[in-house]
């Protein structure tokens, strides 16, 4: 069952609420979550890929297919766009995973600011790309 998750970082069921951290990474992930919901209100967040080394799992946002993931690492928060190589990035936000054929990522380090307008434009572009790939119903 797919469950839409509220944007608050302390909401039950969100990845941030399950991470045993209280630092800049959790706050940044909460802000990312908020921006995604502003950009595409119908986006669905699920937590996937739980394992002993990462019991909180990885938040995955979808809308007609996967939009992006938000991964917390020791020194960064990585937002990976599933079809990032096919997205326009006029603001140059992508700064990681630039060599692949499909994905592109943005690594945020402590103190980095999110360029909200450009980030939301990427989210909207990802949703539009996913929507364009949906088969037409007759």
C-alpha angles and dihedrals in degrees: 000000000000115000127195109225125211117245098241115111093224097047114124112257097028120120091237092056090054097047112094091221132103105187144096093297094060091045091050092049089051090053091048089051090051093050092049091052091048092050097044110013091185092058114123123219121208130173113230141168100041114177137156092270091050109024092167091061127206124295111234122192120205139181115167085339136348116322102178147319130233115216125185116215131176094264105019151018112239121203109194120194111210094215097024095135088064095050127094111243105183091159092055096234095150109093104154140049089026097150100063127098096233117013131065127179143198117218114205117196128192110293095019115134122221113234091223100192093050093042092052090048089056091050091050091047090051091051091048091050091051091048091050090055094055114109114249116250118226 
